Amino acid sequence: MRNVFSSWSLVLLLMLSSANVFGAINCSVSSAGINTAYTGALSINQTTLDITCTRLSGDPATSAYSVSADNGINAVGQVNRASLGGNYLSYQEFQDSICGTNWQPGSDIAGSINFGSALAVSVTVDYWACLPAGQVYAVGSYNDTVLMTLTYNDGIGDVTTTGGHQVTIITSPSCSISTAPGVIAFSYTALQNSATSTSTTFGTTCSIDTSYSISVDTADGVISGLQYSLRLNTADTGGSNPLGSSGTGVEQNFYINGTMPASQAGSCTSANCQDSVVHTLLITY
C-alpha cells in the first residue's frame, strides 16, 4: 500500500504603500551676534539671525514665524547692558538701521518660511545694535548674552525653540582736551617790585582708569624781554610740569599757572606794549 503525501504552503505578501509621508517641520534659530568697538560716538552695527528649517515631502510648504529677544542678562528694565566687571555700556537691538524699531520683548521680528519644493531652507534676517554716544567707559571687553525665542507652525501646531547670541563691545584708551585753555594774560610794569601771577583753566576727559600726563611744550620763555614760566596744577597756584592723572570717564579740570618774576626791565620802548606767544598743551596716554 502506498501512501502519498502532499504539502503546500501559501505565502501572503502584504505591501502597504502611501502616496504621502507626514512628519513635522523642524526649525532652529541662531545668530553670529554683535562684535563691535565703542569710542564714545554713536555706534550702529548690523548683523543677522538665521532660521534653518527642514520638512518631509508631505508637510506644508510655508510656515509663519516670529522671533522675540529678551533684554540680555545685565538689563535694567528694557535697557540692554554689556558688562565689564562693575562697569556697563548701554545698547539696544533694532529691526532697522536708523535705530527706530526696537527688537525687544513685545516687538518681535516676524515673517514667513517658504520651502517651495525644497525640503530644507534657511531664512536670514538683518538686525542692528545701536550704542548711544557719550557713555562713560573703562577699557576692555564688555559682554552680554541675549536669548532669542523662535515661534513657528510645524504643520501640526505652534512650537517654540530658543537660541542665544553674544554681544561683545571692545573699548580702547581715549583722552582728549575737552575744554580748551583760555589766555594767560600778564599785566606787567617794568622793574616792578613783585612778581605777577595769572592762570587759566582747561579740562581733560579720559576713559576710566586710563593713565595720562599733560604738559606744555615750553615751560619757560621770554616775551618782550620779560622772562616767564608756565606750570600745571589742579589749583590756580604753583604746579609742576608735566602733571599726571588717571581718567574717570568725565571731565577733570586743571590749571595753567603763569608767573613773571619781579625786577625785569623788558624790551618795551613805548608807554605800552603788547606781545603774544603761542604754546601747545600736550596730553599723553
Residue pairs with C-beta under 8 A, 6 or more apart in sequence:
20 57
20 58
21 56
21 57
21 58
22 56
22 58
22 59
22 155
23 55
23 56
23 58
23 59
23 155
24 55
24 56
24 59
24 154
24 155
24 156
25 53
25 54
25 55
25 59
25 60
25 63
25 113
25 152
25 153
25 154
25 155
26 53
26 54
26 55
26 154
27 51
27 52
27 53
27 54
27 63
27 65
27 113
27 150
27 152
27 154
27 161
28 51
28 52
28 53
28 150
28 161
28 163
29 49
29 50
29 51
29 52
29 67
29 148
29 149
29 150
29 161
29 162
29 163
30 49
30 50
30 52
30 163
30 165
31 47
31 48
31 49
31 50
31 148
31 163
31 165
32 47
32 48
32 165
33 47
33 146
33 165
33 166
33 167
33 168
34 45
34 47
34 91
34 93
34 129
34 165
34 166
34 167
34 168
34 169
35 166
35 168
35 170
36 43
36 45
36 129
36 131
36 168
36 169
36 170
37 43
37 169
37 170
37 171
37 172
38 89
38 131
38 135
38 137
38 142
38 169
38 170
38 171
39 171
39 172
39 174
40 133
40 134
40 135
40 137
40 174
41 133
42 130
42 131
42 132
42 133
43 130
43 131
44 97
44 99
44 128
44 129
44 130
45 128
45 129
45 130
45 131
46 97
46 126
46 127
46 128
47 126
47 127
47 128
47 129
48 124
48 125
48 126
48 127
49 67
49 109
49 124
49 125
49 127
49 148
49 165
50 122
50 123
50 124
50 125
51 65
51 67
51 113
51 122
51 123
51 124
51 125
51 150
51 152
52 120
52 121
52 122
52 123
53 63
53 113
53 115
53 120
53 121
53 122
53 123
53 152
54 119
54 120
55 61
55 115
55 119
55 120
55 155
56 119
57 119
59 155
60 153
60 155
61 114
61 115
61 116
61 117
62 112
62 113
62 114
62 115
63 112
63 113
63 152
63 153
63 154
63 155
64 110
64 111
64 112
64 113
64 152
64 153
65 110
65 111
65 112
65 113
65 123
65 150
65 151
65 152
66 108
66 109
66 110
66 150
66 151
66 152
67 108
67 109
67 110
67 125
67 148
67 149
67 150
67 151
68 105
68 108
68 109
68 148
68 149
68 151
69 93
69 103
69 104
69 105
69 146
69 147
69 148
69 149
70 104
70 105
70 146
70 147
71 77
71 78
71 79
71 80
71 104
71 105
71 146
72 80
72 81
72 82
72 144
72 145
72 146
72 167
73 144
73 145
74 80
74 81
74 82
74 83
74 88
74 144
75 81
78 104
78 105
79 90
79 92
80 90
80 91
80 92
80 93
80 104
80 144
80 146
80 167
81 88
81 89
81 90
81 91
81 144
82 88
82 89
82 91
82 142
82 143
82 144
82 167
82 168
82 169
83 142
83 143
83 144
84 138
84 140
84 141
84 142
84 143
84 171
85 138
85 140
87 137
87 138
87 142
87 208
88 142
89 131
89 135
89 137
89 142
89 169
89 171
90 131
90 132
90 135
91 129
91 130
91 131
91 132
91 144
91 167
91 169
92 99
92 102
92 104
92 129
92 130
93 102
93 103
93 104
93 127
93 128
93 129
93 130
93 146
94 100
94 101
94 102
94 103
94 127
94 128
94 129
94 130
95 101
95 102
95 103
95 107
95 109
95 127
95 128
96 128
97 128
99 128
99 130
101 107
103 109
103 127
109 125
109 127
111 123
111 125
113 121
113 123
113 152
114 121
115 121
129 167
131 169
136 208
136 248
136 249
136 250
137 171
137 207
137 208
137 249
138 171
138 207
138 208
138 209
138 249
139 171
139 172
139 173
139 207
139 208
139 209
139 210
140 170
140 171
141 168
141 169
141 170
141 171
142 167
142 168
142 169
142 170
142 171
143 166
143 167
143 168
143 169
144 166
144 167
145 164
145 165
145 166
145 167
146 164
146 165
146 166
146 167
147 162
147 163
147 164
148 162
148 163
148 164
148 165
149 160
149 161
149 162
150 160
150 161
150 162
150 163
151 158
151 159
151 160
152 158
152 159
153 159
171 207
172 207
173 206
173 207
173 210
173 285
174 206
174 207
174 210
174 285
175 204
175 205
175 206
175 207
175 210
175 212
175 247
175 283
175 285
176 204
176 205
176 206
176 283
177 202
177 203
177 204
177 281
177 283
178 203
178 204
178 205
178 251
179 201
179 202
179 203
179 251
179 253
180 202
181 200
181 201
181 202
181 256
181 281
182 200
182 201
182 202
183 200
184 198
184 199
184 200
184 230
184 256
184 258
185 198
186 196
186 198
186 223
186 226
186 228
186 258
186 260
187 196
188 196
188 226
188 260
188 264
188 266
190 264
190 265
190 266
190 268
191 263
191 264
191 265
192 262
192 263
193 262
193 263
194 262
195 259
195 260
195 261
195 262
196 259
196 260
197 237
197 257
197 258
197 259
197 260
198 257
198 258
199 236
199 237
199 255
199 256
199 257
199 258
200 255
200 256
201 236
201 253
201 254
201 255
201 256
202 253
202 254
202 255
202 256
202 281
203 251
203 252
203 253
203 254
204 212
204 214
204 245
204 251
204 252
204 254
204 283
205 247
205 249
205 250
205 251
205 252
206 212
206 245
206 246
206 247
206 248
206 249
206 252
206 285
207 247
207 249
208 247
208 248
208 249
209 246
209 247
210 246
210 247
210 285
211 244
211 245
211 246
211 247
211 285
212 244
212 245
212 246
212 247
212 283
212 284
212 285
213 242
213 243
213 244
213 245
213 283
213 284
213 285
214 232
214 242
214 243
214 244
214 245
214 254
214 281
214 282
214 283
214 284
215 232
215 241
215 242
215 243
215 281
215 282
215 284
216 230
216 232
216 241
216 256
216 279
216 280
216 281
216 282
217 279
217 280
217 281
217 282
218 230
218 279
219 229
219 230
219 231
219 241
220 227
220 228
220 229
220 230
221 227
221 228
221 229
221 230
221 277
221 279
222 228
223 275
223 276
223 277
224 266
224 267
224 268
224 273
224 275
225 264
225 265
225 266
225 267
225 268
226 260
226 264
226 266
226 267
227 260
227 261
227 264
228 258
228 259
228 260
229 258
229 259
230 241
230 256
230 257
230 258
230 279
231 238
231 239
231 240
231 241
231 256
231 257
231 259
232 239
232 240
232 241
232 242
232 243
232 254
232 255
232 256
232 257
233 239
233 240
233 243
233 254
233 255
233 257
234 243
234 253
234 254
234 255
235 255
236 255
236 257
237 257
238 257
239 255
239 257
242 282
242 284
243 254
245 252
245 254
247 285
256 281
266 273
